[in-house]
Amino acid sequence: SGVYRPTAGSVLIDGKPVTLVNPVAARAAGVAMIHQELQQVPRLSVAQNMFLGHPLTRGAIFVARREQERRAAEALAAIDPSIDPAAPLGTLKVAQRQIVEIARALLDRARIVAMDEPTSSLTPSEFERLAQVITGLARDGVAVVYVSHKLDEVFGICRRATIMRDGVVVDSVDLNDLSEKAVVAMMVGRELAQEQHNSHATNKVMLSARGLSSATKVRNVSFDLHRGEVLGIAGLVGSGRTELLRLLAGADRATAGTIAIDGKAARFFS
């Protein structure tokens, strides 16, 4: 994508060597990068974000906003016509914002789209929609590089996989010929045996929460954490996991409930 310069080696596109000195050169060569942290401005419209850095202009200084929205709508129509190019980008869900980035790549006539951990903040249903878009890109002749550690996604979307470890390519394989277990072994460099979990928890309660609530997503949460115990907090994106941890760390103030440490009431002020 031209973000970093290699110290050795070469890059070939259509069999010809190219020098990708920066992202602008990469885009000119037909390579688009969709970062894990989206490079977008939420306060601007969808269309403005799609033309960010290279706006359409009338004359020397005036932005051709209507033409931008028209072209943005054309690009979005191919993958998700429900997205309004005039809408503020910040009103869209994360999955829709990633689709906007893909549409932006199509505007740039990208032939190769690299996606870095695109589903790290998506719900399962949002992933399914994104997977449909990626499959459609491949069907239309766009080459997609999909970077992920989630093997169910890799096996569900990709035909081939290149496994890396410590910055070195271990192998490039046809996923029809391997199991997930074999790929994991290549990733970590050894076979993983099923290990029995031994609990080190004691009866002593270190941390307890009762009826904990916040002004946002946490509602009436209660639990006990024992000495030596590992307590997992699971849920989909937006379920309140992060908000709960912020309450426990004192970053946010609870609207109801109590927290006790070693049996003593604790009060946190952010």
Secondary structure, DSSP 8 states (H G I E B T S, - for coil): --SS--SS--EEETTEEE---SHHHHHHTTEEEE-SS----TTSBHHHHHTTTS--EETTTEE-HHHHHHHHHHHHHTT-TTS-TTSBGGGS-HHHHHHHHHHHHHHTT-SEEEEESTTTT--HHHHHHHHHHHHHHHHTT-EEEEE-S-HHHHHHH-SEEEEEETTEEEEEEEGGG--HHHHHHHHHTS------------S-EEEEEEEEE-SSS--SEEEEEETT--------TTSSHHHHHHHHHTSS--SEEEEEETTEEE----
